Amino acid sequence: MPRLTVLGSLNTDISVTVPRLPAPGETVLGSAAVIAPGGKGANQAVAAARLGAAVRMIGCTGDDDFGRAARAALAAEGVDASGVRAVADGVTGLALITVDAAGENVITVAPGANGQVGAAEIAAALSAGGDLLVLSAEIPAGVLVTVLAGARAAGLACLLNLAPAPAEPAAVLAGGVDWLVVNESEAAAVLGRAVNGLAGAGAAARALRALGAGHAVVTAGSQGAALAGPGADEVIPAFRVDSVDSVGAGDAFAAALAVALAAGVPAAGAVRAAAAAGATATIRRGTQDALPRPAGILAATGLTWPVPSD
């Protein structure tokens, strides 16, 4: 069983489905709000557990009802949440999510207790062991830099999902990272230029390697993903599914890639498996509820999940 440690955010998601995304200054009426656990870190931990990994989650919540619900949701999926700290007098992070009829979304995040991730969480991440350390960027960028440096010194492999891209994102990569996963807009933020479509993703992945990524993956939504690595570069076409909600698809992709790599799946095959998981996450509404299991990936995409799981 692959063993992953996930250092990242835990949020409460408040989601509303609307006929179309509002223009600036416009009000659009939508569905009843759905409140559920989320956060990029927690989503990736849940997705990885569903896909056959033993997962430990490290991060911060508030000492509030939302925080208790977030930790309970992890435990229900078999994720070890002993590394999640409840910050006294803190407020659990909050994500406001608007999804249109085509499944596109706009997300605003109030970090809350995620901004308190610090020395205790850094130490826990670097001492957790396992096959791969998975990081995402809804926590302070300085924490990412420190953990990446510590992991390099310890010989611990890391996958960084630099989402959302922080201020001065290239500085996070300056010391190097084994695997970097970003979408088009995040790649553009790092490189300082537009990145559009699968061809642009391929060029961006190669440029990101030059900035310090051992392997770089740039996702291009419904078009697919591009991989640049020490061997031949690869373009992985997207799997065609009936998408209704793209929230969480990037988290499913990053988690699936991490699980496949930790299990020894070669790079291109791991990215293809990740693309299938990301696509499958879009066929149901919601975030953690929509994160797939191997049977769901097979049914939606025809891909047999390459990692043994329960």
C-alpha positions as CSV (number, residue, x, y, z in Angstrom):
1,M,0.0,0.0,0.0
2,P,1.5,3.4,-1.0
3,R,2.0,5.7,2.0
4,L,1.4,9.4,1.6
5,T,1.7,12.4,3.9
6,V,-0.4,15.4,2.8
7,L,0.4,18.9,4.2
8,G,-2.2,21.4,3.2
9,S,-5.5,23.1,3.8
10,L,-8.8,22.1,5.4
11,N,-11.8,24.2,4.6
12,T,-15.6,24.3,4.8
13,D,-17.1,24.6,1.3
14,I,-20.2,26.6,0.7
15,S,-21.4,25.8,-2.8
16,V,-24.1,27.3,-5.0
17,T,-25.1,26.2,-8.5
18,V,-26.2,29.0,-10.8
19,P,-27.4,29.1,-14.5
20,R,-24.4,31.2,-15.3
21,L,-21.5,32.9,-13.5
22,P,-22.3,36.5,-12.6
23,A,-20.6,39.4,-14.2
24,P,-18.9,42.0,-12.0
25,G,-21.6,43.8,-10.0
26,E,-24.3,41.4,-11.0
27,T,-26.5,39.2,-8.8
28,V,-27.5,35.8,-10.1
29,L,-30.0,33.6,-8.2
30,G,-28.9,30.0,-7.7
31,S,-29.7,26.7,-5.9
32,A,-29.8,26.1,-2.2
33,A,-26.3,26.3,-0.6
34,V,-24.5,23.0,0.1
35,I,-22.1,23.0,3.1
36,A,-19.5,20.3,3.2
37,P,-15.9,19.6,4.1
38,G,-13.2,20.7,1.6
39,G,-9.8,22.4,1.2
40,K,-7.2,21.3,-1.3
41,G,-5.2,19.4,1.3
42,A,-8.1,17.5,2.8
43,N,-9.6,16.8,-0.7
44,Q,-6.3,15.3,-1.8
45,A,-6.0,13.2,1.3
46,V,-9.5,11.8,0.9
47,A,-9.0,11.2,-2.8
48,A,-5.7,9.4,-2.2
49,A,-7.3,7.2,0.5
50,R,-10.1,6.2,-1.8
51,L,-7.5,5.2,-4.4
52,G,-5.6,2.8,-2.2
53,A,-3.1,4.8,-0.2
54,A,-2.5,4.9,3.5
55,V,-2.7,8.7,4.2
56,R,-1.7,11.0,7.0
57,M,-3.1,14.5,6.9
58,I,-1.3,17.5,8.4
59,G,-2.7,21.0,8.7
60,C,-4.8,23.3,10.9
61,T,-8.5,24.0,11.5
62,G,-10.3,26.3,13.9
63,D,-11.5,25.0,17.3
64,D,-15.1,25.2,16.0
65,D,-17.9,23.0,14.6
66,F,-16.6,23.3,11.0
67,G,-13.1,22.1,12.2
68,R,-14.6,19.1,14.0
69,A,-16.6,18.2,10.9
70,A,-13.5,18.4,8.7
71,R,-11.6,16.1,11.0
72,A,-14.5,13.7,11.3
73,A,-14.8,13.5,7.5
74,L,-11.1,12.6,7.2
75,A,-11.5,9.9,9.8
76,A,-14.5,8.5,8.1
77,E,-12.3,7.9,5.0
78,G,-9.6,6.2,6.9
79,V,-7.2,9.1,6.8
80,D,-5.0,9.6,9.9
81,A,-5.9,13.1,11.1
82,S,-3.7,13.0,14.2
83,G,-1.5,15.7,12.5
84,V,-4.4,18.2,12.2
85,R,-4.2,20.9,14.9
86,A,-7.2,22.7,16.2
87,V,-6.1,26.3,16.6
88,A,-7.5,27.8,19.8
89,D,-9.8,30.7,19.0
90,G,-9.2,30.1,15.3
91,V,-11.7,29.9,12.6
92,T,-11.7,27.0,10.1
93,G,-11.0,28.1,6.5
94,L,-14.0,28.8,4.3
95,A,-14.4,28.5,0.5
96,L,-17.3,30.2,-1.3
97,I,-17.9,28.2,-4.6
98,T,-20.1,29.2,-7.5
99,V,-20.7,26.6,-10.2
100,D,-22.5,27.2,-13.5
101,A,-24.6,24.9,-15.7
102,A,-21.5,23.8,-17.7
103,G,-19.6,22.8,-14.5
104,E,-17.2,25.8,-14.6
105,N,-16.6,27.5,-11.2
106,V,-15.4,30.5,-9.4
107,I,-13.9,30.0,-5.9
108,T,-13.1,32.5,-3.2
109,V,-11.2,31.3,-0.1
110,A,-10.9,32.8,3.4
111,P,-7.8,30.9,4.7
112,G,-8.7,31.2,8.4
113,A,-6.7,28.7,10.5
114,N,-4.8,27.5,7.4
115,G,-2.7,30.6,7.8
116,Q,-1.5,29.3,11.1
117,V,0.3,26.3,9.6
118,G,3.8,26.6,10.9
119,A,6.7,25.0,12.8
120,A,4.7,22.2,14.3
121,E,3.3,21.2,11.0
122,I,6.6,21.5,9.2
123,A,8.2,19.2,11.8
124,A,5.4,16.7,11.5
125,A,5.5,16.6,7.7
126,L,9.3,16.0,7.6
127,S,9.2,13.3,10.3
128,A,6.1,11.4,8.9
129,G,8.0,9.1,6.6
130,G,6.2,7.4,3.8
131,D,6.7,7.2,0.1
132,L,5.7,10.7,-1.0
133,L,5.0,14.0,0.6
134,V,2.1,15.9,-1.1
135,L,2.0,19.7,-0.7
136,S,-0.5,22.4,-1.9
137,A,-0.6,26.1,-1.6
138,E,-3.6,27.2,0.5
139,I,-1.1,27.4,3.4
140,P,1.7,30.0,3.8
141,A,4.3,30.0,1.0
142,G,7.1,30.2,3.5
143,V,6.0,26.8,4.9
144,L,6.2,25.3,1.5
145,V,9.8,26.6,0.9
146,T,10.9,25.3,4.3
147,V,9.4,21.9,3.9
148,L,10.8,21.5,0.4
149,A,14.3,22.4,1.7
150,G,13.9,20.0,4.6
151,A,12.7,17.2,2.3
152,R,15.6,17.6,-0.1
153,A,18.0,17.4,2.8
154,A,16.3,14.2,4.1
155,G,15.9,12.6,0.7
156,L,12.1,12.7,0.9
157,A,10.3,12.8,-2.4
158,C,7.7,15.6,-2.8
159,L,4.8,16.4,-5.1
160,L,3.9,20.1,-5.1
161,N,0.5,21.2,-6.4
162,L,1.2,24.9,-6.5
163,A,-2.5,25.9,-6.3
164,P,-3.5,28.6,-5.9
165,A,-0.3,30.2,-7.1
166,P,1.1,32.4,-4.3
167,A,2.8,35.8,-4.7
168,E,6.3,35.3,-6.2
169,P,5.5,31.6,-7.1
170,A,8.8,31.0,-8.9
171,A,10.6,31.6,-5.6
172,V,8.9,28.5,-4.1
173,L,10.5,26.4,-6.9
174,A,14.0,27.9,-6.7
175,G,15.4,25.1,-4.6
176,G,13.8,22.4,-6.7
177,V,10.9,19.9,-6.3
178,D,10.6,16.3,-7.6
179,W,7.1,16.8,-9.1
180,L,5.2,20.0,-9.8
181,V,1.5,20.0,-10.8
182,V,-0.2,23.2,-12.0
183,N,-3.0,24.3,-14.3
184,E,-2.8,26.8,-17.1
185,S,-3.4,29.9,-14.9
186,E,-1.0,28.7,-12.2
187,A,1.7,28.0,-14.8
188,A,1.1,31.5,-16.2
189,A,1.6,33.0,-12.8
190,V,4.9,31.2,-12.3
191,L,6.2,32.0,-15.8
192,G,4.8,35.5,-16.2
193,R,3.2,34.8,-19.5
194,A,0.0,33.4,-20.9
195,V,-0.4,29.6,-21.1
196,N,-3.3,28.4,-23.3
197,G,-4.3,25.0,-24.4
198,L,-2.5,21.7,-24.6
199,A,0.3,23.1,-26.8
200,G,0.9,25.9,-24.4
201,A,0.8,23.5,-21.5
202,G,3.6,21.5,-23.1
203,A,5.8,24.5,-23.6
204,A,5.0,25.6,-20.0
205,A,5.9,22.2,-18.6
206,R,9.3,22.4,-20.2
207,A,9.9,25.9,-18.9
208,L,8.9,24.9,-15.4
209,R,11.5,22.2,-15.4
210,A,14.1,24.9,-16.1
211,L,12.9,26.7,-13.0
212,G,13.6,23.7,-10.7
213,A,10.9,21.0,-11.2
214,G,12.3,17.5,-11.8
215,H,9.0,16.6,-13.5
216,A,6.4,19.2,-14.4
217,V,2.8,18.5,-15.2
218,V,0.5,21.3,-16.6
219,T,-3.2,20.4,-16.8
220,A,-5.3,22.0,-19.5
221,G,-8.8,21.2,-18.3
222,S,-10.9,19.3,-20.9
223,Q,-8.0,19.1,-23.3
224,G,-5.7,17.0,-21.2
225,A,-2.3,17.4,-19.6
226,A,1.3,17.8,-20.6
227,L,4.3,16.1,-18.8
228,A,7.9,17.2,-19.1
229,G,10.5,15.0,-17.4
230,P,14.0,13.7,-17.7
231,G,12.9,11.3,-20.4
232,A,10.7,12.1,-23.3
233,D,7.9,14.7,-22.9
234,E,4.4,13.4,-23.1
235,V,0.9,14.8,-24.0
236,I,-1.9,13.0,-22.3
237,P,-5.3,13.6,-24.0
238,A,-8.3,14.1,-21.7
239,F,-10.9,11.4,-21.1
240,R,-14.3,12.4,-22.4
241,V,-17.0,12.4,-19.8
242,D,-20.3,14.2,-19.1
243,S,-19.0,16.9,-16.8
244,V,-21.4,18.7,-14.4
245,D,-19.0,20.2,-11.8
246,S,-15.3,20.7,-12.1
247,V,-14.7,21.6,-8.5
248,G,-12.2,19.1,-7.0
249,A,-11.0,17.8,-10.3
250,G,-7.6,19.2,-9.8
251,D,-7.4,17.7,-6.4
252,A,-8.4,14.3,-7.7
253,F,-5.7,14.6,-10.4
254,A,-2.9,15.6,-8.0
255,A,-3.9,12.9,-5.4
256,A,-4.2,10.2,-8.1
257,L,-0.8,11.1,-9.5
258,A,0.7,10.9,-6.1
259,V,-0.8,7.5,-5.3
260,A,0.3,6.1,-8.7
261,L,3.8,7.4,-8.4
262,A,4.2,6.1,-4.9
263,A,3.0,2.7,-6.1
264,G,5.8,2.7,-8.8
265,V,3.7,3.4,-11.8
266,P,5.9,5.0,-14.5
267,A,5.6,8.7,-15.1
268,A,3.4,8.8,-18.2
269,G,1.2,6.0,-17.0
270,A,0.7,7.8,-13.7
271,V,-0.3,11.0,-15.4
272,R,-2.8,9.1,-17.6
273,A,-4.3,7.5,-14.5
274,A,-4.4,11.0,-12.8
275,A,-6.2,12.4,-15.9
276,A,-8.8,9.6,-15.6
277,A,-9.4,10.3,-11.9
278,G,-9.7,14.1,-12.5
279,A,-12.2,13.5,-15.3
280,T,-14.3,11.1,-13.1
281,A,-14.4,13.7,-10.4
282,T,-16.4,16.0,-12.7
283,I,-19.4,13.7,-13.3
284,R,-20.9,14.4,-9.9
285,R,-21.7,17.6,-8.1
286,G,-19.8,18.4,-4.9
287,T,-16.2,18.2,-4.0
288,Q,-15.3,15.4,-1.5
289,D,-18.5,13.5,-2.4
290,A,-17.4,13.4,-6.0
291,L,-13.9,12.2,-5.5
292,P,-13.7,8.9,-7.3
293,R,-12.8,5.3,-6.3
294,P,-11.3,2.8,-8.8
295,A,-14.6,1.3,-9.8
296,G,-16.0,4.8,-10.6
297,I,-12.9,5.6,-12.7
298,L,-13.3,2.3,-14.7
299,A,-17.0,3.0,-15.3
300,A,-16.5,6.6,-16.4
301,T,-13.3,6.3,-18.5
302,G,-12.6,2.7,-19.1
303,L,-9.3,2.9,-17.3
304,T,-8.4,0.2,-14.8
305,W,-6.9,1.9,-11.8
306,P,-3.2,0.6,-11.8
307,V,-2.8,0.5,-8.0
308,P,-4.3,-2.4,-5.9
309,S,-7.0,-1.1,-3.5
310,D,-9.8,-2.3,-1.4
